[in-house]
Amino acid sequence: MRLHAEVWGAGSPLVLLHGFTGSIATWEPARALLGARHRVIAIDLPGHGRSPAPIPRLRLPDVADALVAVLDRLGVDHAAWLGYSLGGRAALHVALAHPARVERLVLESTSPGVADARERAQRAAADDELAARLERDGLASFVDRWMAQPLFASQRRLDTAVLARERTIRLAQTAAGLAAALRAMGVGTHVPLWARLPALHAPTLIVAGADDEPYAEIATAMAALLPRARAALVPDAGHAVHLENPVPFWSLVCTFLAERSGTTLEEVFA
């Protein structure tokens, strides 16, 4: 699988991975900020944006290999990685399978998976049902149901223009691509990574919204298992921290990434 990527800016490499129903366009509001400091490599995950839909047997370890292949094509040996939700799970797989390719890791609203086998099977079945509904009822209806989940309730306080932009990004996807992505990369389809976290030695920043209680708890639990990690909870934000409270989110991220290069905080926020 060859994934679509866009590259901009100059500096140390930074890979950006969006969440489910997103695309490279997710990062457009931060394009200038990040491009002034990094060679940004934004990648459309399988079934999203301009990347092909995943084949049925593809799973996140395969996606991790495909993501590393993007770096190979660009001649990039290693990079910092930032992943949101589904993108965070993909980045976590890269860090564990290809540790030499990950210099620093930022995980936003990310879970290492569902530890309980029965719950995992239930989640896989639910995602398969969602995929079938998406194929049957169409993209617009699915997007409405997806965003009506309690997980995204905090986004209702966002400006209407921001909500409209995010909806436009979701409606630019295809029903076939998202359905295939649900079946191939849903939380219920992959082996949980909790037991492998102590082996991940890349410096890691785990960010969650303070209003997203389940993922705030996961962030704290992950940080306790990772040798070189810290968790940060951003106030007045739910699942999409970068969207709901972008100033403190990007302040955390830029400060963390600057630690590698020795850049001063004055330079980071100049």
N, C-alpha and C positions, 0 to 999 in steps of 0.2 A: 504494500500500500504506500503510495506517494501522497503525502499530505501537503496541502496548500499553506504557504507561509508568506508573510510580508516582513521586510527588514527596513528599519529606518534608524537614524541617529548614529552617533559615534561614541566609542568608549568600550568599557568592558561588556561582554555579551550578557544579555538578559532575555530569557525565554518567558513568554506570557502564554498561559493556557486558560481559556474561558470555561464557563460552566455549561451545563446542559441547557439547550435552546439558545445559546449565545454564539458568538463568532469573534473573529478578529476585531470587528466593530465595537465590541464590548469595551475595548481599551482606548477608544478614540479620545475621550475627555482628558486622558493623561498622556496623550501622544507627545506633546511638546515637552512636558515635564521630564518624562523618561528618556526621550530621544536626545535631550541636552546632556545626559550623563552616561548613556549606555548605547551600545549597538543592540537595538531591540529586535528580537525575533519572535513575532506573534504568529501562532499556528492555529489553523482551524482543525479541531478534533474531528475524527471520523463521523460522517453523517451531518456535519455542520458546515455552514459557510460554503466554501468552494472545495472542500475535501470530500472524497467519495464516501458513500455509505459503507459501513463495515460489513464484511461477509459474515454469515451466521456463526461460524466457529471462532471468529476473532474475539479476543478478550484483552483486558488491560495490559497484561504482560506483552502481548503483541503490539499494542499501541505504544508502549514504552520503547520497544525496538524501533518502531517507525519514527518516533520523535527523535531518537538519537540519530537515525539515518538522515533526518533533516539537517542536523548539525554537521554530519559528515559531508553532505552536499555543499554546505556553506563553508567548509574548511574550519569549523569551530571545534576546538578540542574540548573545552569545558565552559560552563556558563553558570550564572545564577538562574534559578527557576522560580517563577511565581505562578501558582495555580489556584484557581477559585473553584470550590465545590468539586464537580467532576474533574475539572482540570487539576485540582489539588491531588486527587487520587491518582491521576495519571502521572503527575510529577513525583509523587511518593513511590510509585512503581519504578520510575526511572532512577531515582536515588538509591533504591535498594538493589536493582539489577545492574545498574551502570554507575557505581559510585564515583568513578574517576571523572565522569562527565558533569557532575554537580558540585559546584564550588560553594554555593549557598542556596538555601531553600526557604521560600515563603509559602506557607500553606494557609489559605483563607477559607474558613468554613468547610473544613475537610475532615472526613472520617476515614480511618484505616479499614473500615469494613464492619460487618455485623458478625460478632463473635459466636452467637448462638445459631446452631445449624438449622433448627426449626424456624426461627425468625428469618434467617437468611432465605430459606426456601419460600416462605410466605412472601417475602419482599420480591423475589424473582417472579413468582406467580402474579403478583400485583402489577409489576412492571410489564409483564407480558400482556396482561389484560389492558393496561393503559395503551400499549402499542397497538393492540387490535382496535381499540376505540379510535385512536388517532387515524388509523388507516380507513376506518369505516365512516367517521364523522367529519374528518377534515382538520386542517391545521388551525383555523381560527377558533373553532369550538374547543379544540384541545388546549390552545394557549389560554383561553378564558378559564377552563377548569384547572389547569396547572397553576396559574397565578392566584386562584382562589384558595389554595392550600393555606392552612395556618402558618406554615413556614415563611410565607411571604406577606403576612398581614401587615407587618411594619412598613412595607413599601407604600401603603395607601396614603401615608402622610407626605410622600414626595410630591414635588411640583408636577403639575399635569404635563408640562413639556418633557420632563425627564421620563415620566411614565410612557408617554407617547413614543419617545425615541426607543425605549426598551421594547415596546410592543412591536415597533417596526422591525427591529433586529430579529425578534422571534418569528414574525410572519415572513421574513425573508428566507427562512429555512424551508425544507420540503418535508411533507408528511412521511415519505418513504425513508428519508435519511434519519429523522428523529426516531421513528419506530425501530429502525435497525439499531440505532445507538442505544435505545432503552434495553433492547434484548441482549446486546453484546456487552454493554459497559455499565449496566445498572449495579447498584450496591449488592444485590443478591446473587450476582453472577460470578463474583471473584472471591478467592480465598482471603479471609481477613488477614491483615498485616500486623496486628497488635504484637504478636510474639516476635516479630522480626525488627521492631522498632529499636531495641537496644543496639542493634548492629549498624544503625545509621549514624555516622559520625560527622556529617556535614553540619555546619552551623545552621540552625533552623529557627525561624520565627513563625509561630502559629498564632493566627489572628482570628478572632470571632467577635461577633456583635454581642454586646451585653444583653440585648433584648432577645437573642437567640439562645435560650437556655440550654437546649440539648447540645448544640455545638460548642457553647461555652464550656460545658462540662467535658466534652470530648477533647477540647483544646488543652484543658488543664491536665487531663489524664495522659494525653500524648506527651506533653512536655515533661511529665514525671518519668517517662520511659526512655525518652531520647537523651543521649549523653550530652549533647551540646545544643539544647533547645530552651526557648522561653516562650511563654504564652502571653498574649496581650489581648485584653477585652476592650473594645471600643464602645464608648457610651452612645446612646441614641442611635443604635444601628441594630438591624436584624441580620438575616443571612447574607445579604449582598452588602458587605461592609464598604467596599470600594464605591458603591453607588449611594448608599444611605448616609454616610458620613465621611466623605472623601478626604477632607483636610487632615484629620488625625490619622486616617488609614495610610495615606501616602507619606505623611511625616514619619510614621513608624517604619514603613518600607524603605524609604530613601535613607534614613539614618542607619538602619540595619545593613543595607547594601554598601553604604559608605565605609563601614567598619573594615571591609576588606581592603579598600584602597588607601585608607588613612586620610580620606577627605575630611575636612573640618565641617562642622554643622553650618558655619557661615557660608561655606561654599555650596553645601547641599541645598540650602534654601535661598541662595542669592537670586 
